[in-house]
Amino acid sequence: MQKRINIASGAIWEEKVGYSRAVRVGNQIEVSGTTSVDGDTLVGKGDLYQQTIFILQKIERTLQQAEASLHDVVRTRMYVTDISQWEKAGKAHAEFFGNIKPATTMVEVSKLIHPDLLIEIEVTAIINKNHI
């Protein structure tokens, strides 16, 4: 049986809801839905591009805690509240993953947990020791 490592960010919601920022089992890492909230502060209010950049930076730090990198990401899932703005999220995504090219999904959702959140992103990574 492979060892399970739960990675926490310290957000109060992790205990209230009962989840981890990320979970690593063996060489696979699942990163929970991530938004552009930093503590009690929303980063990039009204700006889908800025929210996406901040989220991907948070995800990159989370992967590093799991001894992985963006190069290990094999799938991203983006949930946006206004699909007509998809190019802004896509531009930010390409800045992080343009050479990596993970499988990707972007779908429109009616709303996220707070009305100022424009996007939430999840990733799956499989550690490839050649990229660490």
Secondary structure as GFF3:
##gff-version 3
##sequence-region A 1 132
A	DSSP	beta_strand	4	7	.	.	.	ID=ss1
A	DSSP	alpha_helix	12	17	.	.	.	ID=ss2
A	DSSP	beta_strand	22	25	.	.	.	ID=ss3
A	DSSP	beta_strand	28	34	.	.	.	ID=ss4
A	DSSP	beta_strand	37	38	.	.	.	ID=ss5
A	DSSP	beta_strand	41	42	.	.	.	ID=ss6
A	DSSP	alpha_helix	48	65	.	.	.	ID=ss7
A	DSSP	three_ten_helix	70	72	.	.	.	ID=ss8
A	DSSP	beta_strand	73	80	.	.	.	ID=ss9
A	DSSP	three_ten_helix	83	85	.	.	.	ID=ss10
A	DSSP	alpha_helix	86	97	.	.	.	ID=ss11
A	DSSP	beta_strand	103	108	.	.	.	ID=ss12
A	DSSP	beta_strand	119	126	.	.	.	ID=ss13
A	DSSP	three_ten_helix	129	131	.	.	.	ID=ss14
###
